[in-house]
Amino acid sequence: MSDDSNMNALTGSQAERAAACVAAGCDAALPCNGVLEDNIEIAKALPELSVEGAERLARAMALTFTPQGGMDFAEAVDKRDTLLALA
């Protein structure tokens, strides 16, 4: 997983920065500016996360997730997706 690509360590568009992160061996590129258009640009430019990358991401997230009220990581993701669908 990359560091925040908006810290300007790389040059180019958000999609070019994300592609550079993936080319360097990252499974996921993290633009942390919160701009939806940038995220859409990146999503269109990059391939889907590989099965192996998804497994590594799930393991990493499981280590950082702090359950609240008995909710596990999968439940939290489902709740997030439900809330995002309302936006």
DSSP file (Angstrom, degrees, kcal/mol; ACC not computed):
  #  RESIDUE AA STRUCTURE BP1 BP2  ACC     N-H-->O    O-->H-N    N-H-->O    O-->H-N    TCO  KAPPA ALPHA  PHI   PSI    X-CA   Y-CA   Z-CA
    1    1 A M              0   0    0      0, 0.0    28,-0.2     0, 0.0     2,-0.0   0.000 360.0 360.0 360.0 135.0    0.0    0.0    0.0
    2    2 A S        -     0   0    0     26,-2.5     2,-0.1     1,-0.1     3,-0.1  -0.261 360.0-111.4 -79.1 167.9    1.4    3.4   -0.9
    3    3 A D        -     0   0    0      1,-0.2    27,-0.7    26,-0.0     2,-0.4  -0.306  66.7 -55.3 -79.9 178.7    1.8    6.5    1.2
    4    4 A D  B >   -a   30   0A   0      1,-0.2     3,-1.5    -2,-0.1    -1,-0.2  -0.442  47.4-154.7 -62.7 116.2   -0.5    9.4    0.3
    5    5 A S  G >  S+     0   0    0     25,-2.2     3,-0.7    -2,-0.4     5,-0.3   0.595  88.3  70.0 -71.8  -8.8    0.2   10.2   -3.3
    6    6 A N  G 3  S+     0   0    0     24,-0.4    -1,-0.3     1,-0.2    -2,-0.1   0.398  71.4  87.8 -87.0   3.1   -0.9   13.8   -2.7
    7    7 A M  G <  S-     0   0    0     -3,-1.5    -1,-0.2     1,-0.0    -2,-0.1   0.485 100.7-123.4 -79.6  -0.5    2.3   14.5   -0.7
    8    8 A N  S <  S+     0   0    0     -3,-0.7    -2,-0.1     1,-0.1    -3,-0.1   0.725  74.2 129.3  68.3  25.8    3.9   15.4   -4.0
    9    9 A A  S    S+     0   0    0     -4,-0.1     2,-0.3     2,-0.0    -1,-0.1   0.742  75.9  46.9 -74.6 -23.1    6.8   12.9   -3.8
   10   10 A L  S    S-     0   0    0     -5,-0.3     2,-0.2     2,-0.1     7,-0.1  -0.802  81.3-138.3-113.4 157.5    5.7   11.9   -7.3
   11   11 A T        +     0   0    0     -2,-0.3     2,-0.1     5,-0.1    -2,-0.0  -0.672  55.4  52.6-108.4 168.7    4.8   14.1  -10.3
   12   12 A G  S    S-     0   0    0     -2,-0.2    -2,-0.1     4,-0.1     0, 0.0  -0.439  91.2 -34.5 104.4-177.8    2.0   13.8  -12.8
   13   13 A S     >  -     0   0    0     -2,-0.1     4,-2.6     1,-0.1     5,-0.2  -0.177  65.1-100.2 -70.3 170.4   -1.7   13.4  -12.6
   14   14 A Q  H  > S+     0   0    0      1,-0.2     4,-2.5     2,-0.2     5,-0.2   0.908 126.4  50.5 -59.5 -40.9   -3.4   11.5   -9.8
   15   15 A A  H  > S+     0   0    0      2,-0.2     4,-2.5     1,-0.2    -1,-0.2   0.901 110.5  49.0 -64.8 -40.6   -3.8    8.5  -12.2
   16   16 A E  H  > S+     0   0    0      2,-0.2     4,-2.0     1,-0.2    -2,-0.2   0.897 111.8  49.0 -66.3 -39.3   -0.1    8.7  -13.2
   17   17 A R  H  X S+     0   0    0     -4,-2.6     4,-2.0     2,-0.2    -2,-0.2   0.927 112.3  47.9 -64.2 -44.9    1.0    8.8   -9.6
   18   18 A A  H  X S+     0   0    0     -4,-2.5     4,-2.3     1,-0.2    -2,-0.2   0.912 110.5  51.7 -63.2 -42.3   -1.2    5.8   -8.7
   19   19 A A  H  X S+     0   0    0     -4,-2.5     4,-2.7     1,-0.2    -1,-0.2   0.879 108.0  52.6 -62.0 -37.8    0.1    3.9  -11.7
   20   20 A A  H  X S+     0   0    0     -4,-2.0     4,-1.6     2,-0.2    -1,-0.2   0.888 108.1  51.2 -64.6 -38.8    3.7    4.6  -10.5
   21   21 A C  H  <>S+     0   0    0     -4,-2.0     5,-2.2     2,-0.2     4,-0.2   0.926 112.8  44.9 -62.9 -44.9    2.8    3.3   -7.0
   22   22 A V  H ><5S+     0   0    0     -4,-2.3     3,-1.6     1,-0.2    -2,-0.2   0.907 111.1  53.4 -66.7 -41.6    1.4    0.1   -8.5
   23   23 A A  H 3<5S+     0   0    0     -4,-2.7    -1,-0.2     1,-0.3    -2,-0.2   0.808 104.2  57.4 -62.7 -28.9    4.4   -0.3  -10.9
   24   24 A A  T 3<5S-     0   0    0     -4,-1.6    -1,-0.3    -5,-0.2    -2,-0.2   0.514 132.2 -90.7 -80.5  -4.4    6.7    0.0   -7.9
   25   25 A G  T < 5S+     0   0    0     -3,-1.6     2,-0.2     1,-0.3    -3,-0.2   0.458  79.5 138.5 113.0   1.9    5.0   -3.0   -6.3
   26   26 A C      < -     0   0    0     -5,-2.2    -1,-0.3    -6,-0.2     3,-0.1  -0.570  43.7-151.7 -77.6 142.3    2.2   -1.5   -4.2
   27   27 A D  S    S+     0   0    0     -2,-0.2     2,-0.4     1,-0.2    -1,-0.1   0.826  83.6  24.5 -77.2 -33.6   -1.2   -3.4   -4.3
   28   28 A A        -     0   0    0     -7,-0.1   -26,-2.5    21,-0.1     2,-0.4  -0.989  68.7-145.4-137.4 141.3   -3.1   -0.1   -3.6
   29   29 A A        -     0   0    0     -2,-0.4   -25,-0.1   -28,-0.2   -11,-0.1  -0.904  16.7-148.9-106.3 134.5   -2.4    3.5   -4.2
   30   30 A L  B     -a    4   0A   0    -27,-0.7   -25,-2.2    -2,-0.4     2,-0.7  -0.841  15.2-177.7-112.5  98.9   -3.7    6.0   -1.6
   31   31 A P        -     0   0    0      0, 0.0     3,-0.4     0, 0.0   -27,-0.1  -0.847   7.9-174.2 -87.6 121.4   -4.7    9.5   -2.7
   32   32 A C        +     0   0    0     -2,-0.7   -28,-0.1     1,-0.2    -2,-0.0   0.069  54.0  99.2-109.6  25.4   -5.8   11.1    0.5
   33   33 A N  S    S-     0   0    0      2,-0.1    -1,-0.2     1,-0.0     3,-0.1   0.614  82.6-130.4 -87.9 -10.0   -7.1   14.5   -0.7
   34   34 A G        +     0   0    0     -3,-0.4     2,-0.7     1,-0.2     3,-0.1   0.659  55.9 145.3  75.4  15.5  -10.7   13.3   -0.6
   35   35 A V    >>  -     0   0    0      1,-0.2     4,-1.8     2,-0.0     3,-0.6  -0.796  39.5-156.3 -92.9 113.3  -11.5   14.6   -4.1
   36   36 A L  H 3> S+     0   0    0     -2,-0.7     4,-2.4     1,-0.2     5,-0.2   0.874  91.4  56.9 -56.7 -42.2  -14.0   12.2   -5.7
   37   37 A E  H 3> S+     0   0    0      1,-0.2     4,-2.3     2,-0.2    -1,-0.2   0.873 106.0  50.8 -60.1 -37.9  -13.0   13.1   -9.3
   38   38 A D  H <> S+     0   0    0     -3,-0.6     4,-2.4     2,-0.2    -1,-0.2   0.915 109.8  50.0 -64.2 -42.9   -9.4   12.1   -8.5
   39   39 A N  H  X S+     0   0    0     -4,-1.8     4,-2.6     1,-0.2    -2,-0.2   0.882 110.6  49.5 -64.4 -38.0  -10.5    8.8   -7.1
   40   40 A I  H  X S+     0   0    0     -4,-2.4     4,-2.1     2,-0.2    -1,-0.2   0.920 109.9  51.4 -65.3 -43.9  -12.6    8.2  -10.3
   41   41 A E  H  X S+     0   0    0     -4,-2.3     4,-1.3     1,-0.2    -2,-0.2   0.917 113.0  45.6 -57.4 -45.3   -9.6    9.1  -12.5
   42   42 A I  H  X S+     0   0    0     -4,-2.4     4,-1.8     1,-0.2     3,-0.3   0.922 110.1  52.9 -66.0 -45.2   -7.5    6.6  -10.6
   43   43 A A  H  < S+     0   0    0     -4,-2.6    -1,-0.2     1,-0.2    -2,-0.2   0.864 110.3  48.6 -60.4 -36.7  -10.1    3.8  -10.6
   44   44 A K  H  < S+     0   0    0     -4,-2.1    -1,-0.2     1,-0.2    -2,-0.2   0.810 113.5  47.6 -71.3 -29.6  -10.4    4.1  -14.4
   45   45 A A  H  < S+     0   0    0     -4,-1.3    -2,-0.2    -3,-0.3    -1,-0.2   0.737 104.1  65.0 -86.3 -24.5   -6.6    4.0  -14.9
   46   46 A L  S  < S-     0   0    0     -4,-1.8     3,-0.1    -5,-0.1   -27,-0.0  -0.696  80.5-115.5-104.8 152.4   -5.7    1.1  -12.7
   47   47 A P        -     0   0    0      0, 0.0     3,-0.1     0, 0.0    -1,-0.1  -0.316  49.0 -81.0 -72.2 166.2   -6.6   -2.6  -13.0
   48   48 A E        -     0   0    0      1,-0.1     2,-0.1    -2,-0.0    -5,-0.0  -0.294  58.1 -87.9 -62.6 153.4   -8.7   -4.3  -10.4
   49   49 A L        -     0   0    0      1,-0.1    -1,-0.1    -3,-0.1   -21,-0.1  -0.427  49.9-116.2 -61.5 133.1   -6.9   -5.3   -7.2
   50   50 A S     >  -     0   0    0    -23,-0.1     4,-2.8    -2,-0.1     5,-0.2  -0.217  21.8-109.7 -67.5 163.4   -5.5   -8.9   -7.7
   51   51 A V  H  > S+     0   0    0      2,-0.2     4,-2.1     1,-0.2     5,-0.1   0.919 122.2  48.4 -59.2 -43.7   -6.7  -11.7   -5.5
   52   52 A E  H  > S+     0   0    0      1,-0.2     4,-2.4     2,-0.2    -1,-0.2   0.906 111.5  49.6 -64.7 -41.5   -3.4  -11.8   -3.7
   53   53 A G  H  > S+     0   0    0      1,-0.2     4,-2.6     2,-0.2    -2,-0.2   0.900 109.6  51.4 -63.7 -41.0   -3.5   -8.0   -3.2
   54   54 A A  H  X S+     0   0    0     -4,-2.8     4,-2.5     2,-0.2    -1,-0.2   0.884 109.8  50.3 -63.2 -38.6   -7.0   -8.2   -1.8
   55   55 A E  H  X S+     0   0    0     -4,-2.1     4,-2.2     2,-0.2    -2,-0.2   0.916 111.2  47.7 -66.0 -42.6   -5.9  -10.9    0.6
   56   56 A R  H  X S+     0   0    0     -4,-2.4     4,-2.5     2,-0.2    -2,-0.2   0.914 112.7  49.6 -63.7 -41.4   -3.0   -8.8    1.8
   57   57 A L  H  X S+     0   0    0     -4,-2.6     4,-2.9     2,-0.2     5,-0.2   0.921 110.0  50.4 -63.0 -44.1   -5.3   -5.8    2.2
   58   58 A A  H  X S+     0   0    0     -4,-2.5     4,-2.1     1,-0.2    -1,-0.2   0.902 111.4  48.7 -61.8 -40.9   -7.8   -7.8    4.2
   59   59 A R  H  X S+     0   0    0     -4,-2.2     4,-1.2     2,-0.2    -1,-0.2   0.925 113.4  46.9 -64.8 -43.2   -5.1   -9.1    6.5
   60   60 A A  H  X S+     0   0    0     -4,-2.5     4,-1.0     1,-0.2     3,-0.4   0.928 113.4  47.7 -64.6 -44.6   -3.7   -5.6    7.0
   61   61 A M  H  X S+     0   0    0     -4,-2.9     4,-1.9     1,-0.2     3,-0.4   0.867 106.4  57.9 -66.0 -35.7   -7.1   -4.0    7.6
   62   62 A A  H  < S+     0   0    0     -4,-2.1    -1,-0.2     1,-0.2    -2,-0.2   0.830 105.9  51.2 -63.1 -30.6   -8.0   -6.8   10.1
   63   63 A L  H  < S+     0   0    0     -4,-1.2    -1,-0.2    -3,-0.4    -2,-0.2   0.764 116.6  38.8 -76.8 -25.2   -4.9   -5.9   12.1
   64   64 A T  H  < S+     0   0    0     -4,-1.0     2,-0.3    -3,-0.4    -2,-0.2   0.627  90.8 101.8-100.6 -15.2   -5.9   -2.2   12.3
   65   65 A F     <  -     0   0    0     -4,-1.9     8,-0.1    -5,-0.1    -4,-0.0  -0.548  54.6-158.9 -76.8 129.7   -9.6   -2.4   12.7
   66   66 A T        -     0   0    0     -2,-0.3     5,-0.1     6,-0.1    -3,-0.0  -0.922  20.0-133.7-107.7 107.9  -10.9   -1.8   16.2
   67   67 A P        -     0   0    0      0, 0.0     2,-0.4     0, 0.0     5,-0.1  -0.298  17.5-160.9 -64.1 143.0  -14.3   -3.4   16.6
   68   68 A Q  S >  S-     0   0    0      3,-0.2     3,-1.4     1,-0.1    -2,-0.0  -0.992  72.7  -2.7-123.7 129.8  -17.0   -1.3   18.2
   69   69 A G  T 3  S-     0   0    0     -2,-0.4    -1,-0.1     1,-0.3     3,-0.1   0.800 129.3 -58.8  63.3  29.1  -20.1   -2.9   19.7
   70   70 A G  T 3  S+     0   0    0      1,-0.3     2,-0.3    -3,-0.0    -1,-0.3   0.512  94.5 147.7  81.8   4.0  -19.1   -6.3   18.5
   71   71 A M    <   -     0   0    0     -3,-1.4    -1,-0.3    -5,-0.1    -3,-0.2  -0.565  34.4-150.2 -76.4 132.3  -18.9   -5.3   14.8
   72   72 A D     >  -     0   0    0     -2,-0.3     4,-2.3    -5,-0.1     5,-0.2  -0.428  31.5 -94.7 -94.3 177.5  -16.3   -7.2   12.8
   73   73 A F  H  > S+     0   0    0      1,-0.2     4,-2.4     2,-0.2     5,-0.2   0.902 123.1  51.1 -60.5 -45.4  -14.4   -5.9    9.8
   74   74 A A  H  > S+     0   0    0      1,-0.2     4,-2.3     2,-0.2    -1,-0.2   0.896 111.3  48.9 -61.3 -40.3  -16.8   -7.4    7.2
   75   75 A E  H  > S+     0   0    0      2,-0.2     4,-2.6     1,-0.2    -1,-0.2   0.901 109.8  52.0 -64.2 -40.2  -19.7   -5.9    8.9
   76   76 A A  H  X S+     0   0    0     -4,-2.3     4,-2.6     2,-0.2    -2,-0.2   0.904 109.6  49.0 -63.8 -40.9  -18.0   -2.5    9.1
   77   77 A V  H  X S+     0   0    0     -4,-2.4     4,-2.7     2,-0.2    -1,-0.2   0.922 111.5  49.5 -63.9 -44.1  -17.3   -2.7    5.3
   78   78 A D  H  X S+     0   0    0     -4,-2.3     4,-2.2     2,-0.2    -2,-0.2   0.909 111.8  48.3 -60.4 -42.3  -21.0   -3.6    4.6
   79   79 A K  H  X S+     0   0    0     -4,-2.6     4,-2.5     2,-0.2    -2,-0.2   0.919 111.2  50.6 -65.5 -42.4  -22.1   -0.7    6.8
   80   80 A R  H  X S+     0   0    0     -4,-2.6     4,-2.7     1,-0.2    -2,-0.2   0.937 111.1  48.5 -58.5 -47.2  -19.7    1.7    5.1
   81   81 A D  H  X S+     0   0    0     -4,-2.7     4,-1.8     1,-0.2    -1,-0.2   0.876 110.6  51.0 -63.6 -37.7  -21.0    0.6    1.6
   82   82 A T  H  X S+     0   0    0     -4,-2.2     4,-0.8     2,-0.2    -1,-0.2   0.920 112.3  46.2 -64.5 -44.0  -24.6    1.0    2.7
   83   83 A L  H >X S+     0   0    0     -4,-2.5     3,-0.7     1,-0.2     4,-0.6   0.884 111.1  52.0 -67.0 -38.9  -23.9    4.5    4.0
   84   84 A L  H >< S+     0   0    0     -4,-2.7     3,-0.9     1,-0.2    -1,-0.2   0.848 102.6  60.0 -66.0 -32.8  -22.0    5.5    0.8
   85   85 A A  H 3< S+     0   0    0     -4,-1.8    -1,-0.2     1,-0.2    -2,-0.2   0.771 100.8  56.1 -65.5 -24.6  -24.9    4.3   -1.3
   86   86 A L  H <<        0   0    0     -4,-0.8    -1,-0.2    -3,-0.7    -2,-0.2   0.691 360.0 360.0 -78.3 -19.6  -27.1    6.9    0.5
   87   87 A A    <<        0   0    0     -3,-0.9    -1,-0.2    -4,-0.6    -2,-0.1   0.482 360.0 360.0 -71.2 360.0  -24.8    9.7   -0.5
